[in-house]
Amino acid sequence: MTNVADLLHPARPALLDLADRPELRETAQDWRQRVDIHTAKTDDRPADALLIRPDAHIAWAATLDEPADSATPPLREALSAWFGTP
């Protein structure tokens, strides 16, 4: 299991997939040189996935069970806005 403190220790942005959403991880692959991609499990997940800035603020979140067609475009927009074009 991923420890959130360990995930943020390198001061790099991270996509934290809490619901095993391969389409969200695939979307983030274009930014893999700048954004770490992790999968984790929790009993009480607040969202399906979180894009976490290096300062630990949430830049984007996929709501629970949000369909891919409504989650993927905003993720791509957030990645571009915060971390540049892929």
Backbone hydrogen bonds, N-H to C=O, Kabsch-Sander energy under -0.5 kcal/mol:
donor,donor_aa,acceptor,acceptor_aa,energy
4,V,2,T,-0.6
7,L,3,N,-2.1
8,L,4,V,-1.9
9,H,5,A,-1.1
11,A,8,L,-2.1
14,A,52,I,-2.4
15,L,36,D,-3.0
16,L,14,A,-0.6
16,L,50,L,-3.2
17,D,15,L,-0.7
17,D,38,H,-3.3
18,L,16,L,-0.7
18,L,48,D,-2.6
19,A,48,D,-1.0
24,L,21,R,-1.0
25,R,21,R,-1.8
26,E,22,P,-2.6
27,T,23,E,-1.7
28,A,24,L,-1.8
29,Q,25,R,-0.7
29,Q,26,E,-0.8
30,D,27,T,-0.8
31,W,28,A,-2.1
32,R,29,Q,-1.7
34,R,31,W,-2.6
35,V,31,W,-2.5
36,D,13,P,-2.7
38,H,15,L,-3.0
38,H,36,D,-0.5
40,A,17,D,-2.7
48,D,62,A,-2.6
49,A,62,A,-0.9
50,L,16,L,-2.1
51,L,60,W,-2.7
52,I,14,A,-3.5
52,I,50,L,-0.7
53,R,51,L,-0.5
53,R,57,H,-3.0
56,A,53,R,-2.1
59,A,51,L,-3.2
59,A,57,H,-0.6
60,W,51,L,-1.1
62,A,49,A,-2.3
63,T,61,A,-0.6
66,E,63,T,-2.0
70,S,67,P,-1.3
71,A,67,P,-1.4
72,T,68,A,-2.7
75,L,71,A,-1.6
76,R,72,T,-2.4
77,E,73,P,-2.3
78,A,74,P,-2.5
79,L,75,L,-2.8
80,S,76,R,-2.3
81,A,77,E,-2.8
82,W,78,A,-2.6
83,F,79,L,-2.6
84,G,80,S,-1.5
